[in-house]
Amino acid sequence: MFDLFYDSEDFKKDAPEQVVEKFLAKCAPLAGVDGSFSLTFVSPETIKELNRDYRNKDEVTDILTFALEDDDEFPDFSFQEDAPEKEYGDVFICLERMKENANTFGVSEREELLRLCLHGLLHLAGNDHKTNDFATEPMLIRQEEILNILKGSFIS
């Protein structure tokens, strides 16, 4: 079970609700998330504010993940009340930064969108990485394995 939010209806153009919902439903179990979570698409201003307030980094980032088990000082943005299943936490994705990533890495915006969604789920499941080295970081290697399994169904 997950909740999907858009800070602006305009964000649905770059992250179509139906595509994101289907992808999350398929990749959550593969990422090890078998409970509830939320994913919100936000503006650069919002993600910068969250990054500043909760990570002491006054900069725009592509994704922030607040796993409920990470730290007591991270906020609980969940909208689940009395949920019978495990609550994992909340993911925030900045679509403007996602587009920049896609351009930088030479991939489609859809592929980068899926990668960020999956990346957030892996963090919620307790995975972490010290670097962004896709060749040596176990979490990032797993991320790309799962993405390669699923992306054919979501990228034309």
SVG drawing of the C-alpha trace seen along z (x, -y; Angstrom):
<svg xmlns="http://www.w3.org/2000/svg" viewBox="-6 -27 39 36">
<polyline fill="none" stroke="black" stroke-width="0.4" points="0.0,0.0 1.4,-3.4 0.2,-7.0 1.3,-9.0 1.2,-12.8 2.1,-15.6 2.8,-19.1 1.6,-20.4 -0.7,-18.8 1.8,-19.9 4.2,-17.2 1.9,-14.5 3.1,-15.2 6.7,-14.1 5.6,-11.4 2.3,-10.0 0.3,-8.7 -0.6,-5.4 3.0,-4.6 4.3,-5.4 1.7,-3.5 2.2,-0.4 6.0,-0.6 5.8,-1.0 3.5,1.9 5.9,4.2 9.2,3.0 8.3,2.6 8.4,6.3 11.6,6.7 13.1,3.8 12.1,5.4 9.2,3.1 6.2,5.0 4.2,2.4 3.0,-1.2 5.0,-4.2 4.4,-7.5 6.1,-9.1 5.7,-12.8 6.9,-14.7 8.0,-18.2 9.5,-21.4 13.2,-22.3 12.3,-24.8 10.5,-22.2 13.2,-19.6 15.8,-22.2 13.9,-23.2 13.6,-19.6 17.2,-18.9 18.2,-22.0 15.9,-21.3 16.6,-17.6 20.0,-17.1 21.6,-20.5 22.4,-20.7 21.1,-24.0 20.9,-22.6 18.5,-21.0 18.8,-17.3 17.1,-14.7 15.7,-12.5 15.2,-12.4 14.1,-9.4 12.9,-9.4 12.8,-5.8 10.9,-5.6 13.6,-3.3 16.5,-5.6 16.4,-8.1 14.0,-9.6 14.7,-13.1 13.5,-12.5 9.9,-13.6 7.0,-11.2 5.2,-12.5 3.1,-9.4 -0.6,-9.7 -1.4,-6.2 -3.4,-6.0 -3.7,-2.7 -2.2,-0.9 -2.1,2.9 1.0,3.3 4.5,2.1 5.1,-1.6 8.4,-2.3 8.5,-6.1 8.4,-8.7 10.2,-9.5 10.4,-12.9 11.5,-13.3 12.4,-16.5 11.4,-16.1 13.5,-19.1 16.6,-17.4 15.4,-14.1 15.5,-15.7 19.0,-17.1 20.2,-13.6 18.7,-12.1 20.6,-14.6 23.8,-14.1 23.7,-10.3 22.4,-10.1 19.2,-8.2 15.6,-8.9 13.6,-10.9 11.3,-7.9 14.3,-5.6 15.7,-8.1 12.2,-8.6 12.0,-4.8 15.5,-4.7 14.8,-7.4 11.5,-5.7 13.4,-2.4 16.3,-4.1 13.9,-5.6 12.3,-2.2 15.7,-0.5 16.5,-3.2 13.2,-2.6 14.0,1.1 17.2,0.3 19.7,0.2 22.4,-2.5 25.5,-3.4 28.6,-5.5 29.4,-6.5 27.5,-6.7 29.8,-4.1 27.4,-1.8 30.2,0.7 31.0,1.3 28.1,0.2 25.9,3.3 22.8,1.2 23.3,-0.5 24.2,2.8 20.9,4.3 19.1,1.2 20.3,1.6 19.5,5.3 15.9,4.6 15.6,1.7 16.8,3.9 14.2,6.6 11.3,4.1 12.1,1.2 11.2,3.0 7.6,2.9 7.6,-0.8 10.0,-2.3 9.0,-2.1"/>
</svg>
